Amino acid sequence: MPAPAALITGGTSGIGRATAELLLDRGYRVMVTGLESVAEARKSLPAEIAVVRADARSLTDIDHAMDQAGERFGALDVLFLNAGISRVKPLATTEEADFDALFDINVKGNFFTLQKALPLLNDGASVIITIGAGTGIPAPAMMAAKGSLLPLMRAAAVELAPRRIRVNAVSPGAIDTPVYGRMGISRETLESWGAGIPLGRVGLPTDIAQAVAFLASDAAGYITGDNLTVGGGMGIGG
């Protein structure tokens, strides 16, 4: 019997990369997709992890990724929908291009990736969606885009339940990934957030990878339509 197979979108850096490496260590065959850092990922990730360039906004690219997954694995046991972008702008300065990019990648991209993966997903497979990292910074368009993934996840969980395909989400808190640098948030600011988190630190990509691996495993076999928050207690303080 072949080892289980996992496809991770947005898997060339940060949370996706950490999850790819963890699943490989646990015996999975793994393929990741990405748009940025693809060349670096091909050099630095273990050779056993397949790296495919794909733009989450492009249905043609999504089709190509699914073709590659089908050729390599035949079927999928885990689909981790982790591709997404952040645009931290207040309501007053958010432009149409920002809005469109947020919904094209975070919503449209994840929706059609899941749709096009359906023929590859084994009965009993696990789908996990990254809802988005917590920043505590007002960003209405980003919150609208990422927040819409929750009802998508729950509706998909109901629709796919007859095939025993579980669909869940993971909501990271403040996690030390390259995305914060691209958002203009300094390392000093990121580390200072740890003082306001009950567990006393910002999270690491491996913290989220462990949660995803749990949701993908048989240990989570009776969990579907749920959202697992992994944030060190961020937001629960009185």
N, C-alpha and C positions, 0 to 999 in steps of 0.2 A: 504494500500500500504506500503511495507516495506521501511525502511530507505535506502538511497543509500549506496553502499558498495565500499570500497577503499582498494586496495592492494598496500603496500609500500615496495619495496625492499630496503635493506640497512636501515631498519627503527628502529634499536635498539639503535641508538645514534645519536647525532648531528642533522643535518637537517632533516633526515628521522623521527627521534623520535619527534622533534618539530612539524613536519607536522602531524604525527599520532595523537598527543594530540590535535592539533587545529581542525582537521577534526572530531575527536570524540566530541569535544565541540560544533561543528556545526551540530551534529546530524547524522554523518556517522557511519556505522558499519565499523570497521577497523581491518585489519590484516597486520602485519609487518613480514618481513623475515630478517635474518641476519646470519652471521657466528661467529662474535665476539660479546661479551656483551649480548649474548642471555639469559644466566642465570640471569644476573643482571636485564635485561629488564623485564623478567617475574615477578621478585619480585617488581620492582619499577614502571612499567607502570600501568595505570588503568586496573583493572581486565577485563574490557570490550574489551580491545585490545588483539587480539590473536597474539601470538608470535610463529613463526615457524622457526626452524633452516634450513637454505638452503645456500649452496655454489653456488654463481653465475656462477662458472665455470662448474658446473656439471648439465648436462641435466637431469639426474635422480633426482637430488634435485629440479630442476625447475619443473619437472613433479609432484613431491610430493607436492610442494607448490601450484600448480594449483589444484591438487586433494583436498587439504585442503580448498582452497578458494571456490571451487565448492560445497563442502559438507557444509561449513558454510553459504555461501551467495547465492548459486545458480547462480548468475551472478555478474558482476562487472560494476560499473559506473565510477570508477577512477582507473587508473594504474599509479603509480608514480615510474618510474624506476630510483632509486637513488643509487643503489649498484655500488660501484666503488672503485678503489684504486689509490694512487698517488705514484710515484717513482721519486723523484727529483734528477736526475743525468744528468750531461752534456753528450754530444754525445760521448766524448772520453772514458768515463768509464761505459757507459750503457752496461750491459751484456745481453746475449740471454735470460736468465731466467727473467730478468727485463722486457724485451720487450714482451716475451710471457705472463707473468702475466698481464701486462697492457692491452694487446689486449684480452686475455681470459676473464677477468672480465668486463672491460669497454665496449668492443665491442661485443664479442661473447655472453657474459652473457645477456646483454641488448637485443640483437637481438633475441635470442631464448626465452627469457622471454616474449617479445612482441608477438612472433609467437605463443607460446603455450597458451598465454592469449586470443588469438583471439576468440576462441569458447565461452569464458566466457563474453566477452565485450558486453554490451548492445549496440544496435544502439543508437547513440547520446552520447556515453561515451567519456571520456577525458583521453588522455595519456599525461603524462609530463615526460620529460627526463632531468636529471641533466647532463649538459655538463661538468662541472668541475669548481673547485675553482681557482680564479686568485691568483698567487703568485708573479709574476714579476721575478721569478727565471728561468733561462734557463733550460728546461727539454724536449728536442726534442721528445723522445719516448712517454712521457706522453702527450705532446701536440698533437702528431700524433694520439694517441689512442682516446683521448677525442674529438679532432677536427673531427674525422670521424663520430661522432654521429650526427653532424649537417646534412650532406647529408642523413644519415639514417632516421632522423626525418622527413625531407622534403619529401623524397620518400614515407615514410609510410603515411604521411598526404595526399598525392595525392591518394595512393592506397585505403585508408580507407574512403575517403570523401564520396563515394556513400552510406556508412552506417552512415553518419553524425558523424563519430568518429573523434574528433579533436586531432591532435598530435602536441604538442608544446615542447619547451625546456626552461629551466631556467639556466642561467649562473651566478652563484654566484661570487662575488668579494672576498675580504678577509673576511672570516667569522670565528668567534671564535668557532671552533669545535675541538674535540680531534685529528683530522687528522694532524694538524700542529705539535703537540707533537710527533706523530709517525714519522713525517718527520724530526725531529730534530730541529725544529724551536722553540726558547724559547718564553715564554710569553712576555718578554720585547721586543723582536723583533717584535712579532705580534702587540703589542700595539703601537709600534713606527710607524708602517705603517699608523696608523690613521692620523698622521700629514700630510701625502701626499694624503689623500683622501678628496675631496671637502667637504663632509658632516662631516668631522672631526673625524671619528671613524671607527673602523672595525665593520663589521656587526655581527648580532646575528642569530642563527638558526631560530628564529621566524621571522626575516625579510624575509627569503626565504620561510618559511612555509606560510606566508601571500600571497606571490606571487603565490605559487603553488595552494593554496586554490582559488585564483582568477581565475587562468587558468582552474581549475576544475569546476568552477561554471557556471551557465547560463549567468552571466554577461560577460563571455568571449565566448559566443556562436557563434560569427562570427570571431573568431581568430583561425587559424590553420596554421601549417607550419612556425611558428614564433619562435624567440628566445628572451626571455625576460632577459635582463641583470639587475642584482640586485647587485650593487656594490658601492653605495654611490657616484657615479660619478668617480670612479677609472678609470684612463686612459684617461679622457677627458681634463685634464689640458693642457694648452699651454706651 
